[in-house]
Amino acid sequence: MKGIAFYGLDFFKRKSGNELIKENITRILLTNRGERVNKPTFGSNLRTYLFENSNVLQEDVEEDIRRSISTWEPRVSVRSVDVSMRDPNSAYIFIDLRNRETMQNFTYEVVLRL
């Protein structure tokens, strides 16, 4: 499968395979639930957890990520999710995934600045 990507790029770029899946996961994680027209359950509550509420359990954030990816990205299975605060201003997200089509394991890592 091929698609057009735009996160972190100056202009559109064609991606395929795991790179396209990572692009879609970024879209899922950075979209608030209720934000997308005609798909009110698309996305995650990640921004709400990280930016608006400091009294959230790490397990709740990890479960929300796991549930969101499992619901909206059927090409992968989530093996594990780890969210940690590197410092008061940044969150590190590490997701271990398996591509269901190729059975290849790969990782998704991102640091979000608060």
C-alpha positions in Angstrom: 0.0 0.0 0.0 1.2 3.5 -0.8 0.1 6.9 0.3 1.0 10.5 0.6 2.7 11.8 3.8 3.2 15.3 5.1 4.2 15.2 8.8 7.6 16.7 9.3 8.3 17.3 5.7 8.6 20.4 3.6 6.4 19.0 0.9 4.3 15.9 0.2 6.2 12.7 -0.1 5.0 9.2 -1.1 5.5 6.5 1.6 4.6 2.8 1.8 4.8 -0.1 4.2 5.8 0.6 7.8 6.6 4.3 7.0 3.0 4.9 5.9 1.7 3.1 9.0 3.8 5.4 11.2 2.4 8.4 9.4 -1.1 7.1 10.1 -0.3 6.5 13.8 0.9 10.1 14.0 -2.4 11.2 12.6 -4.3 9.1 15.1 -2.3 10.2 18.1 -2.4 13.9 17.2 -6.1 14.1 16.5 -8.4 14.7 19.4 -11.5 12.6 19.6 -14.4 14.6 18.3 -12.2 16.8 16.1 -12.7 14.9 12.9 -16.0 15.6 11.0 -18.2 12.5 10.5 -15.8 10.3 12.6 -16.3 11.7 16.2 -14.5 8.7 17.7 -11.4 8.9 15.5 -8.2 9.8 17.3 -7.0 9.7 20.9 -7.1 11.6 24.1 -3.3 12.0 24.1 -3.2 15.8 23.9 -5.8 16.0 26.7 -3.8 13.7 28.9 -0.4 15.3 28.3 -1.2 19.0 28.0 -4.3 19.6 30.2 -4.2 17.2 33.1 -1.2 16.5 35.2 -3.0 14.0 37.5 -3.3 11.1 35.0 -2.0 7.6 35.5 0.6 6.5 33.0 -1.3 3.3 32.5 -4.4 5.3 31.4 -2.4 7.1 28.7 -0.8 3.9 27.5 -4.2 2.1 27.3 -5.7 5.0 25.4 -2.9 4.9 22.8 -3.2 1.1 22.5 -7.0 1.3 22.1 -6.8 4.1 19.5 -4.2 2.4 17.3 -6.0 -1.0 17.6 -9.2 0.7 16.5 -8.0 2.9 13.7 -4.9 1.1 12.2 -6.0 -2.5 11.5 -2.7 -3.2 9.6 -0.8 -3.5 12.9 -1.1 -5.2 16.3 0.3 -3.3 19.3 2.8 -5.4 21.2 3.6 -2.8 23.9 3.3 0.9 24.7 5.6 2.9 27.0 5.0 6.6 27.9 7.5 8.4 30.1 8.2 12.0 31.0 11.8 12.8 30.2 11.6 16.1 31.9 8.7 18.4 32.9 8.4 19.7 29.3 8.6 16.5 27.2 6.9 13.2 26.9 8.6 10.2 25.2 6.3 7.6 23.5 7.6 4.2 22.5 5.3 1.8 20.7 6.3 -1.8 19.7 4.2 -2.9 16.8 3.8 -5.9 14.4 2.7 -5.4 10.8 -0.1 -8.0 10.3 0.6 -8.2 6.5 4.4 -8.9 6.7 4.6 -10.2 10.3 7.5 -7.8 10.7 8.1 -6.1 14.1 8.9 -2.4 14.1 8.8 0.5 16.5 7.2 4.0 16.6 9.0 6.5 18.7 8.3 10.2 19.3 9.1 12.9 21.7 6.3 15.5 22.3 7.3 18.8 23.7 4.8 20.2 26.1 
